[in-house]
C-alpha cells in the first residue's frame, strides 16, 4: 500500500458539523438549504477543516451578495477525492471580484492539496466548488 497514513476525523464529525451549521444558517438567514450529500467516509482533519471553512465562507457570501432564496450543498467522497459544491439561486455575476473571502477559500484548498473554482451567471446564481485528494486514513478514537 502506498501513500501517507493520516489521522482522520470520522465522516460523522464533518457531516454533523456541516448539517448543524447549515440548519443554523438557514434558520438565521431564511434561505432554504438543500443538502444533496454529506461525507460518507473519514477525511483527514486538515481537509475537513479546510472544506468546512470554505463552505462557511461561501454561505457568508451568499448571505451578503446573492439575494438567493435557495442554496444547494453537496460534499461527496470517492475512493481518492472529496468534492464540495455550494450553488445558490441568486443574482450571480458577470466578472467575479476577487475579495478576501474568495482568496481565502482558494488558499485553503490549495494548501490542502486541492483546487477551487467559482462560477457565476448573471441572473442565474453562483457555484463554488472544491476538489481535494484523500490520502489513506487512520481513524482517531
GIPEKA-V360888 format. One record per residue. N is the residue number from 1. PHI is phi in whole degrees, 0 to 359 (* if undefined). NEAR is the number of other C-alpha atoms within 10 Angstrom. D_CENTER is the distance of its C-alpha to the mean C-alpha in Angstrom with 2 decimals. Layout:
N,PHI,NEAR,D_CENTER
N,PHI,NEAR,D_CENTER
//
This chain:
1,*,5,29.16
2,251,6,27.54
3,105,9,24.48
4,274,9,23.66
5,272,12,23.47
6,235,17,20.75
7,285,18,20.42
8,236,22,17.48
9,274,22,16.28
10,292,22,16.84
11,299,19,14.33
12,294,15,15.53
13,302,16,14.62
14,292,24,10.83
15,300,20,11.28
16,292,14,13.70
17,300,13,11.92
18,295,22,9.03
19,300,15,11.97
20,297,11,14.04
21,294,15,11.84
22,297,21,11.21
23,295,13,14.99
24,297,12,16.00
25,295,18,14.16
26,298,17,15.66
27,296,12,18.96
28,286,9,19.10
29,265,11,18.24
30,80,13,19.79
31,274,17,17.03
32,289,17,16.71
33,248,19,13.42
34,258,16,13.51
35,263,16,11.63
36,276,11,12.23
37,197,15,11.15
38,231,19,10.02
39,305,23,10.83
40,245,15,14.58
41,212,18,15.45
42,294,23,15.49
43,227,28,13.36
44,303,21,14.75
45,304,18,14.34
46,294,16,13.38
47,287,23,10.49
48,302,23,9.37
49,297,15,9.93
50,297,20,8.19
51,295,26,4.74
52,302,19,5.82
53,297,17,7.33
54,297,27,5.08
55,294,24,3.69
56,300,18,7.43
57,294,16,8.63
58,299,24,7.48
59,295,22,9.20
60,299,14,11.94
61,294,13,12.59
62,301,26,12.90
63,300,18,15.30
64,278,10,17.26
65,240,13,17.61
66,266,19,17.00
67,58,15,19.50
68,282,21,17.42
69,253,15,18.66
70,218,17,15.89
71,231,22,12.09
72,248,16,10.73
73,233,23,7.54
74,223,18,7.62
75,230,24,6.64
76,241,17,9.89
77,236,22,12.06
78,249,12,15.28
79,299,10,18.19
80,227,10,16.91
81,219,14,13.28
82,242,21,9.73
83,233,19,7.80
84,235,22,4.56
85,219,23,5.80
86,236,24,6.37
87,239,24,10.17
88,240,28,12.84
89,261,18,16.60
90,279,22,17.65
91,282,18,20.04
92,66,22,18.05
93,200,17,19.68
94,271,11,22.10
95,231,10,21.33
96,288,12,18.27
97,282,8,19.57
98,272,9,17.71
99,266,8,17.58
100,299,9,16.60
101,296,14,13.05
102,295,20,12.31
103,299,11,14.40
104,295,15,12.73
105,297,25,9.21
106,299,21,11.31
107,298,17,13.39
108,302,22,10.90
109,290,22,9.77
110,294,16,13.48
111,298,14,14.73
112,280,20,12.85
113,91,13,14.61
114,240,19,12.09
115,227,18,11.66
116,217,21,9.80
117,216,14,11.08
118,221,16,11.61
119,224,15,14.28
120,229,19,16.29
121,233,14,19.45
122,308,12,21.94
123,80,13,22.41
124,231,14,19.79
125,99,21,16.37
126,225,24,13.44
127,233,20,10.56
128,250,21,7.74
129,223,24,6.85
130,219,24,6.68
131,220,22,9.24
132,215,21,10.91
133,288,18,14.18
134,250,21,14.87
135,281,18,18.30
136,291,18,20.75
137,242,19,20.19
138,244,15,22.70
139,287,13,21.83
140,276,11,22.52
141,258,7,25.03
//
